[in-house]
Amino acid sequence: MLRLNPLTLKKIRRFRSIRRGYYSLIVLVVMIVLSLGAELLVNKRALVVCYKDRLYFPTYGDMIPGRTFGLDYDYETDYRQLKKIFARRNEGNWVLMPPIPYDPYENDLRKDDFPPFAPSLASRHFLGTDAVGRDIAARLIYGFRIAIFFSLGLLVINYLIGVAVGCAMGYWAGAFDLVFQRLIEIWSNVPFLYVIIIISSIVVPTFWILILIMALFGWMGMTWTMRTMTYKEKARDYVLAAKALGAGDLRIIFRHVIPNTVAVIVTFAPFSISGGIVALTSLDYLGFGLPPPTPSWGELLQQGWANLDAWWISASVVGAMTVTLLTVTFIGEAIREAFDPRMHTIYE
């Protein structure tokens, strides 16, 4: 059973007492969990189909052709149409669709009308459609899943590189520190956006390619922070005592220095996540991010700018970004307050 020391428990209680940050964490966790099961909420496939007293679960299964349900085609079943057919025939068969019966790539076009279509409860486009008839709510939810896991992946890579290099610079200092300072100064002056443009013109930027490119430029901030903290920690008595007892450098770094700088690492994490979300959205808006038709908040923003009369496009994505970034920011403030308490500051 995991046992936490009293100081850690005190920090956790402090975090829970900051209601704005604590409830924001709950909201963010719920959003992530719902996005993981997005196919159960937003999907053109049915959740359950009952046909001739047999149950089918198409959501996570293989493609089921229309002939399976008595239709006259062999491609994938149109479950919205199937639901209407079953209701019209009234033979005891039924279809249970997700709350939003569209996927983020599907074009829902209408005769004698052109998208974007305004929000409608009747058509179950609760936030309307974009300029090519795709459901905005579907693209927001799937876009959130991509953005949050993109930022989390970027966070892990940046922290692994930044913490390792920063600790090494601060601990060994001297010529090692001086050489890496010059290398980081040179590398930080490389124009990030130009690199993205050049790579995008050569290859199609995939999810992992974008993470690696951004990680090449994103680790330096944590490196400077860890370098400073390591300089501070290695001068403390417990490090000198560990050296006197014969502890090696790696043991001192991993068992003493890094655990005593974890407060800084945890404090910066939420703000790094929000930075990753904004960075991906910005690249997608400029056209240098994930390739279409990948669900993307930046691509929706670009459509909103190009279709100002379709106010629901911009309003939806701005609202989603505001809620997400506010929750992450409130969590960051609460963590910072819990791990580095200042009695004159009060968060409610």
C-alpha positions as CSV (number, residue, x, y, z in Angstrom):
1,M,0.0,0.0,0.0
2,L,1.3,3.4,-1.0
3,R,2.2,5.5,2.1
4,L,2.9,9.2,1.7
5,N,5.0,11.2,4.0
6,P,3.4,13.9,6.2
7,L,4.8,16.8,4.1
8,T,3.3,15.4,0.9
9,L,0.0,14.9,2.6
10,K,0.1,18.5,3.8
11,K,0.7,19.7,0.2
12,I,-2.2,17.5,-1.1
13,R,-4.5,18.9,1.6
14,R,-3.4,22.4,0.7
15,F,-4.2,21.8,-2.9
16,R,-7.6,20.5,-2.1
17,S,-8.3,23.5,0.0
18,I,-7.8,25.7,-3.1
19,R,-11.3,25.0,-4.5
20,R,-10.8,26.7,-7.9
21,G,-7.8,24.5,-8.7
22,Y,-9.2,21.3,-7.2
23,Y,-12.5,21.6,-9.1
24,S,-10.6,22.5,-12.3
25,L,-8.6,19.3,-11.9
26,I,-11.8,17.3,-11.6
27,V,-13.2,19.0,-14.7
28,L,-10.1,18.4,-16.7
29,V,-9.9,14.7,-15.7
30,V,-13.6,14.3,-16.7
31,M,-12.9,15.9,-20.0
32,I,-9.9,13.6,-20.7
33,V,-11.8,10.5,-19.7
34,L,-14.8,11.5,-21.9
35,S,-12.4,12.2,-24.8
36,L,-10.9,8.7,-24.4
37,G,-14.4,7.3,-24.9
38,A,-15.4,9.8,-27.6
39,E,-16.5,7.0,-29.9
40,L,-19.3,6.3,-27.4
41,L,-20.5,9.9,-27.5
42,V,-19.7,11.1,-31.0
43,N,-19.9,8.5,-33.8
44,K,-21.8,7.7,-37.0
45,R,-21.7,4.0,-35.9
46,A,-24.5,2.8,-33.6
47,L,-23.8,1.8,-30.0
48,V,-26.2,-1.2,-30.1
49,V,-28.3,-2.7,-32.9
50,C,-31.0,-5.2,-32.1
51,Y,-32.0,-7.1,-35.3
52,K,-34.0,-10.3,-35.2
53,D,-33.4,-10.7,-31.4
54,R,-29.6,-10.5,-31.9
55,L,-27.5,-7.7,-30.6
56,Y,-24.7,-6.1,-32.6
57,F,-22.1,-3.6,-31.2
58,P,-20.6,-1.8,-34.2
59,T,-18.8,1.0,-32.3
60,Y,-15.4,-0.7,-31.8
61,G,-15.9,-3.7,-34.0
62,D,-15.4,-4.4,-37.7
63,M,-17.4,-2.9,-40.5
64,I,-20.9,-4.5,-40.7
65,P,-22.4,-4.4,-44.3
66,G,-25.9,-3.3,-44.9
67,R,-27.0,-6.8,-46.0
68,T,-26.6,-8.0,-42.4
69,F,-29.6,-5.9,-41.5
70,G,-31.7,-6.7,-44.5
71,L,-30.5,-3.7,-46.7
72,D,-29.5,-4.0,-50.3
73,Y,-25.8,-3.0,-50.2
74,D,-22.5,-4.5,-49.1
75,Y,-20.7,-1.4,-47.8
76,E,-20.9,-0.1,-44.2
77,T,-24.3,0.3,-42.8
78,D,-25.8,3.8,-42.6
79,Y,-27.0,3.5,-39.0
80,R,-29.0,6.7,-39.0
81,Q,-30.9,5.5,-42.0
82,L,-31.2,2.1,-40.4
83,K,-32.8,3.6,-37.3
84,K,-35.5,5.3,-39.5
85,I,-36.1,2.1,-41.4
86,F,-36.6,0.1,-38.2
87,A,-38.9,2.7,-36.8
88,R,-41.0,2.7,-40.0
89,R,-41.3,-1.1,-40.2
90,N,-42.1,-1.5,-36.5
91,E,-40.9,-5.1,-36.4
92,G,-39.3,-4.9,-32.9
93,N,-35.8,-4.1,-34.3
94,W,-34.1,-1.0,-32.9
95,V,-30.9,1.1,-33.1
96,L,-29.2,3.0,-30.3
97,M,-27.1,5.9,-31.6
98,P,-24.6,8.1,-29.7
99,P,-25.8,11.5,-28.5
100,I,-24.0,13.1,-31.5
101,P,-24.6,10.6,-34.4
102,Y,-21.8,12.0,-36.6
103,D,-18.0,11.4,-36.8
104,P,-15.5,14.2,-37.3
105,Y,-14.8,13.4,-40.9
106,E,-18.3,13.0,-42.2
107,N,-19.9,15.5,-44.5
108,D,-23.6,16.0,-43.9
109,L,-24.8,17.8,-47.0
110,R,-28.4,18.8,-47.8
111,K,-30.2,19.2,-51.0
112,D,-30.6,22.8,-52.3
113,D,-28.5,24.2,-49.4
114,F,-24.9,24.8,-48.7
115,P,-22.9,24.6,-45.5
116,P,-22.0,25.8,-43.0
117,F,-25.3,25.0,-41.2
118,A,-26.4,26.7,-38.0
119,P,-26.9,24.8,-34.8
120,S,-30.0,22.6,-34.8
121,L,-31.5,20.2,-32.3
122,A,-33.6,18.5,-35.0
123,S,-30.6,17.5,-37.1
124,R,-28.5,16.9,-33.9
125,H,-25.8,19.3,-35.0
126,F,-25.8,20.9,-31.6
127,L,-23.0,23.3,-32.5
128,G,-23.7,23.5,-36.2
129,T,-21.4,22.4,-39.0
130,D,-18.3,23.8,-40.6
131,A,-17.8,25.0,-44.2
132,V,-17.9,21.5,-45.6
133,G,-20.7,20.1,-43.5
134,R,-18.8,18.4,-40.7
135,D,-20.2,18.4,-37.2
136,I,-18.4,21.0,-35.1
137,A,-19.1,19.3,-31.8
138,A,-17.5,16.1,-33.1
139,R,-14.4,17.9,-34.4
140,L,-14.1,19.8,-31.1
141,I,-14.2,16.7,-29.0
142,Y,-11.8,14.7,-31.2
143,G,-9.6,17.8,-31.5
144,F,-9.4,18.1,-27.8
145,R,-8.2,14.5,-27.5
146,I,-5.5,15.1,-30.0
147,A,-4.5,18.5,-28.4
148,I,-4.3,17.2,-24.8
149,F,-2.3,14.1,-25.6
150,F,-0.1,16.1,-27.9
151,S,0.7,18.5,-25.1
152,L,1.2,15.6,-22.6
153,G,3.6,13.8,-25.0
154,L,5.5,17.0,-25.6
155,L,5.6,17.7,-21.9
156,V,7.2,14.2,-21.2
157,I,9.9,14.6,-23.9
158,N,10.7,18.2,-22.9
159,Y,11.0,17.3,-19.2
160,L,13.1,14.2,-19.9
161,I,15.6,16.2,-21.9
162,G,15.4,19.4,-19.9
163,V,15.8,17.7,-16.5
164,A,18.6,15.5,-17.6
165,V,20.6,18.2,-19.3
166,G,19.9,20.9,-16.6
167,C,20.9,18.6,-13.8
168,A,24.1,17.6,-15.6
169,M,25.0,21.3,-16.2
170,G,24.3,22.3,-12.6
171,Y,26.0,19.3,-11.0
172,W,29.2,19.0,-13.0
173,A,29.4,22.7,-13.8
174,G,32.8,24.0,-15.1
175,A,33.7,23.4,-18.7
176,F,30.7,21.0,-19.2
177,D,28.3,23.8,-18.1
178,L,30.0,26.4,-20.2
179,V,29.9,24.3,-23.4
180,F,26.2,23.5,-23.0
181,Q,25.4,27.1,-22.3
182,R,26.9,28.2,-25.6
183,L,25.2,25.3,-27.5
184,I,21.8,26.2,-26.0
185,E,22.3,29.9,-26.8
186,I,23.0,29.1,-30.4
187,W,20.2,26.6,-30.7
188,S,17.7,28.9,-29.2
189,N,18.3,31.5,-31.9
190,V,17.3,29.1,-34.7
191,P,13.9,30.3,-36.0
192,F,11.4,27.6,-35.0
193,L,8.6,28.6,-37.4
194,Y,11.0,28.5,-40.4
195,V,12.1,25.0,-39.4
196,I,8.4,24.0,-39.3
197,I,7.8,25.5,-42.8
198,I,10.8,23.8,-44.3
199,I,9.9,20.4,-42.9
200,S,6.2,20.8,-43.9
201,S,7.3,21.4,-47.4
202,I,9.3,18.2,-47.5
203,V,7.1,15.7,-45.5
204,V,3.6,15.7,-44.2
205,P,3.8,16.6,-40.5
206,T,2.3,13.7,-38.5
207,F,1.4,13.7,-34.8
208,W,4.8,12.3,-33.7
209,I,6.9,14.4,-36.2
210,L,5.3,17.5,-34.8
211,I,6.0,16.5,-31.2
212,L,9.7,15.7,-32.1
213,I,10.1,19.0,-33.9
214,M,8.6,21.0,-31.1
215,A,10.6,19.0,-28.5
216,L,13.8,20.0,-30.2
217,F,13.1,23.6,-29.3
218,G,10.9,23.2,-26.1
219,W,13.4,21.6,-23.7
220,M,15.6,24.6,-23.1
221,G,13.3,26.4,-20.7
222,M,13.2,23.5,-18.2
223,T,17.0,23.1,-18.7
224,W,17.8,26.6,-17.4
225,T,15.4,26.1,-14.4
226,M,16.9,22.7,-13.4
227,R,20.4,24.0,-13.9
228,T,19.7,26.8,-11.4
229,M,18.0,24.5,-8.9
230,T,20.8,21.9,-9.1
231,Y,23.4,24.6,-8.4
232,K,21.4,25.5,-5.3
233,E,20.8,21.9,-4.1
234,K,24.3,20.6,-4.6
235,A,25.7,23.2,-2.2
236,R,23.4,21.9,0.6
237,D,24.7,19.8,3.5
238,Y,22.9,16.6,2.6
239,V,24.7,16.4,-0.7
240,L,28.1,17.0,1.0
241,A,27.1,14.3,3.5
242,A,26.2,11.9,0.7
243,K,29.6,12.5,-0.9
244,A,31.4,11.9,2.4
245,L,29.6,8.6,2.7
246,G,30.9,7.6,-0.7
247,A,27.7,8.0,-2.8
248,G,28.3,8.3,-6.6
249,D,27.3,11.2,-8.7
250,L,24.4,9.5,-10.4
251,R,23.0,8.3,-7.0
252,I,23.2,11.8,-5.6
253,I,21.5,13.2,-8.7
254,F,18.6,10.7,-8.9
255,R,18.2,10.0,-5.1
256,H,18.8,13.4,-3.7
257,V,18.9,16.4,-6.1
258,I,16.0,15.5,-8.4
259,P,13.6,14.5,-5.6
260,N,14.3,17.8,-3.9
261,T,13.5,19.8,-7.0
262,V,10.3,17.9,-7.9
263,A,8.2,20.9,-6.6
264,V,9.5,23.0,-9.4
265,I,8.9,20.3,-12.0
266,V,5.3,19.7,-10.9
267,T,4.6,23.5,-10.7
268,F,5.7,24.1,-14.3
269,A,3.8,21.1,-15.7
270,P,0.3,22.6,-16.1
271,F,1.6,25.7,-17.8
272,S,3.6,23.6,-20.2
273,I,0.5,21.7,-21.1
274,S,-1.4,24.9,-21.9
275,G,1.6,26.0,-23.9
276,G,1.5,22.8,-25.9
277,I,-2.2,23.2,-26.7
278,V,-1.7,26.8,-27.8
279,A,1.3,25.9,-29.9
280,L,-0.5,23.1,-31.8
281,T,-3.6,25.2,-32.3
282,S,-1.4,28.1,-33.7
283,L,0.4,25.8,-36.1
284,D,-2.9,24.3,-37.3
285,Y,-4.3,27.8,-37.8
286,L,-1.3,28.8,-39.9
287,G,-1.6,25.6,-41.9
288,F,1.7,24.0,-40.7
289,G,0.3,21.6,-38.2
290,L,-1.5,18.3,-38.6
291,P,-2.7,17.6,-42.1
292,P,-6.4,17.8,-43.0
293,P,-8.9,16.3,-42.4
294,T,-7.5,15.7,-38.9
295,P,-9.8,17.3,-36.3
296,S,-8.1,20.5,-35.2
297,W,-9.0,23.5,-33.1
298,G,-6.7,25.6,-35.2
299,E,-8.3,24.6,-38.5
300,L,-11.7,25.4,-37.0
301,L,-10.4,28.9,-36.0
302,Q,-9.2,29.4,-39.5
303,Q,-12.7,28.4,-40.9
304,G,-14.3,30.8,-38.4
305,W,-12.1,33.7,-39.6
306,A,-13.0,32.8,-43.2
307,N,-16.7,32.5,-42.5
308,L,-17.5,35.4,-40.1
309,D,-21.2,35.1,-40.8
310,A,-21.2,31.6,-39.4
311,W,-20.6,32.8,-35.9
312,W,-21.1,29.4,-34.3
313,I,-17.8,28.1,-35.7
314,S,-15.6,30.7,-34.0
315,A,-17.8,30.8,-30.8
316,S,-17.5,27.1,-30.4
317,V,-13.8,26.7,-30.7
318,V,-13.1,29.9,-28.7
319,G,-15.4,28.7,-25.9
320,A,-13.7,25.2,-25.9
321,M,-10.2,26.7,-25.7
322,T,-11.2,29.2,-23.0
323,V,-12.6,26.4,-20.8
324,T,-9.6,24.2,-21.3
325,L,-6.9,26.8,-20.8
326,L,-8.7,28.2,-17.8
327,T,-8.9,24.9,-16.1
328,V,-5.2,24.1,-16.8
329,T,-4.2,27.6,-15.5
330,F,-6.2,27.2,-12.3
331,I,-4.7,23.8,-11.7
332,G,-1.2,25.4,-12.2
333,E,-1.9,28.2,-9.8
334,A,-3.2,25.7,-7.1
335,I,-0.2,23.4,-7.5
336,R,2.2,26.4,-7.3
337,E,0.4,27.6,-4.1
338,A,0.4,24.1,-2.6
339,F,4.1,23.3,-3.2
340,D,5.4,26.8,-2.5
341,P,2.9,28.3,0.0
342,R,2.8,32.0,0.5
343,M,0.5,32.9,3.3
344,H,-0.4,36.4,1.9
345,T,-1.8,34.8,-1.3
346,I,-5.3,33.4,-1.2
347,Y,-7.0,31.4,-4.0
348,E,-10.7,30.6,-3.7
